[in-house]
Amino acid sequence: MGGISSLIVLALLWVVYGLIHSLLASEQSKVGFATKWPEAARYYRLLFNASALFLLLPPLYLTYSLAGESVIVWHGAWRWVSHLMAIMVVVGFLWSLRYYDSAEFLGLKQMRENGEGDGDAFVLSPLHHYVRHPWYALALVLIWTRDMDAATLVSAVAITLYFIIGSRFEERSLVRVHGERYREYMRLVAGLIPLPWKVISPEKAAELTRYE
């Protein structure tokens, strides 16, 4: 395949990944799986995570197999800034893990408890005071502070679009679960890019999650 056609294939692979991942994350898929295979329902989150990792392999493999001349390069002092931001992202991600139930996120808790506790609690970590989707925001900083060739640029754009679109669908589900509390949270806090006038205090976060 030529250069442009390979990049088109790469973009299509990311589209396929986004569609399948969003479909599997939907409530309809969870309910359908539980209805058809009730004894295996407890494994859905675990299977979902495994499938997400497996589906990442084709676009990631093609991204790195198409490595070529850089089209975006951080120079001079900005290179040091980009590295510092990447380090801060990694530290921020590791720090944020303390506020998540890792067993629930991986699907181990659901497996042990027969499907119970599948992410229904409304939990706001300190990073959630600044953006509604802190892991997406951290990932975007990490992605866009790297040097890029044409393939990694296509992947960066595709992932960014997926985070933007996917977060909207995710929030529809969160509104169904948490109702007006989550709508209020959406009005008060920015989505992916922190905005100084859209930040909540620890007291407000505690108020929003009081009944969980």
Residue pairs with C-beta under 8 A, 6 or more apart in sequence:
1 9
3 68
3 150
6 62
6 66
6 151
7 66
7 150
7 151
7 154
9 62
10 59
10 62
10 63
10 66
10 151
10 154
10 155
10 158
11 154
11 158
13 58
13 59
13 62
14 59
14 154
14 155
14 158
14 159
14 162
15 158
16 55
17 55
17 56
17 58
17 59
17 162
18 158
18 161
18 162
18 165
18 166
20 51
20 55
21 52
21 55
21 166
22 166
22 169
23 29
24 48
24 51
24 52
25 48
25 169
25 170
26 169
26 173
27 173
27 176
30 44
30 118
33 40
33 41
33 44
34 41
34 44
34 115
41 114
41 115
42 110
42 111
42 112
42 113
42 114
42 115
43 107
43 110
43 111
44 107
44 110
44 115
44 118
45 104
45 106
45 107
45 110
45 111
45 118
46 106
46 107
46 108
46 110
46 111
47 107
48 107
49 106
49 107
59 155
59 158
60 155
62 151
63 151
63 152
63 154
63 155
64 151
66 149
66 150
66 151
67 149
67 151
67 152
68 149
68 150
68 151
69 149
69 150
70 147
70 148
70 149
71 148
71 149
71 150
71 153
72 147
72 148
72 153
73 147
74 81
74 82
74 145
74 147
82 145
82 146
83 145
85 141
85 145
86 141
86 142
86 145
86 146
89 138
89 139
89 141
89 142
89 145
90 142
92 127
92 134
92 138
93 135
93 138
96 125
96 126
96 127
96 134
96 135
96 138
99 123
99 125
99 126
99 127
100 123
100 125
101 109
101 117
103 109
103 112
104 110
104 117
104 118
104 119
105 119
109 117
110 116
110 117
110 118
120 177
121 212
122 177
122 178
122 181
122 182
122 208
122 209
122 212
123 209
123 212
124 185
124 205
124 208
124 209
125 134
126 202
127 134
127 137
128 134
128 189
128 205
129 189
129 199
129 200
129 201
129 202
129 205
130 189
130 190
130 194
130 199
131 137
131 189
131 190
131 191
131 192
131 193
131 194
132 167
132 171
132 185
132 186
132 189
132 190
132 191
132 192
133 163
133 167
133 170
133 191
133 192
136 163
136 167
136 192
137 192
137 193
137 194
139 159
139 163
140 159
140 160
140 163
140 192
143 156
143 159
143 160
144 156
144 160
146 152
148 156
163 192
164 192
167 191
167 192
171 182
171 186
174 182
175 182
175 183
175 186
181 208
184 208
185 200
185 208
188 198
188 200
188 204
189 198
189 199
189 200
190 198
200 208
